[in-house]
Amino acid sequence: MFNLFHKKEKQYTDLSAEDFQRGIEDPKAVLIDVRTAGEFNSGKLPRARNLDMMGSGFANQLKNLPRDKAYYLYCRSGNRSGHACATMAEMGFTKVYNLRDGIISWPF
């Protein structure tokens, strides 16, 4: 029977700003900003690459990424990056991390 209250378990990890910072210190970590190009150009984290989650080519860009790397995603508030993390997990990525409260919580 269909359960309206059943919540699907997350296949990615939400991280605090401190844990996210520790993760991206690894030179092999891939840092992805899923905000729009305009948001990205107004300020970003060092080493971040921009993959606009709302852009039409987002899923195709993800398909070309290696599955064996650790990916750290962020947006303004953590909402879009959480959805992007879920999408990546559904595509078979296993090391996907979300900045829980987004760049607005970034103290560094």
Residue pairs with C-beta under 8 A, 6 or more apart in sequence:
10 86
10 89
11 86
11 89
11 90
11 96
12 82
12 85
12 86
12 88
12 89
12 96
12 97
12 98
13 96
13 97
13 98
14 78
14 82
14 97
14 98
14 100
15 23
15 72
15 97
15 98
15 99
15 100
16 100
16 101
17 99
17 100
17 101
17 105
17 106
17 107
17 108
20 72
20 74
20 97
20 99
20 100
21 108
23 29
23 70
23 72
23 97
24 31
24 45
24 47
24 72
26 70
28 69
28 70
29 69
29 70
29 71
29 72
30 49
30 65
30 69
30 70
30 71
30 72
31 45
31 47
31 48
31 49
31 72
31 74
32 48
32 49
32 50
32 51
32 71
32 72
32 73
32 74
32 84
33 39
33 40
33 44
33 45
33 48
33 49
33 50
33 51
33 73
33 74
33 75
33 103
34 50
34 51
34 52
34 53
34 58
34 73
34 74
34 75
34 80
34 81
34 84
35 50
35 52
35 53
35 75
35 76
35 80
35 103
36 52
36 54
36 55
37 50
37 52
39 76
40 48
40 50
40 52
43 103
44 50
45 74
45 103
45 106
48 74
51 58
51 61
51 62
51 84
52 58
53 75
53 80
53 81
53 83
53 84
54 80
58 84
59 87
62 87
62 88
62 91
62 93
63 91
65 71
65 93
67 92
67 93
67 94
68 95
69 95
70 95
70 96
70 97
71 85
71 88
71 93
71 95
71 96
71 97
72 97
72 99
73 81
73 84
73 85
73 88
73 96
73 97
73 98
73 99
74 81
74 98
74 99
74 102
74 103
75 81
75 84
75 99
75 102
75 103
76 102
76 103
76 104
77 101
77 102
77 104
78 98
78 99
78 100
78 101
78 102
78 105
79 102
81 98
81 99
81 102
82 98
84 98
85 96
85 97
85 98
88 96
89 96
99 105
99 106
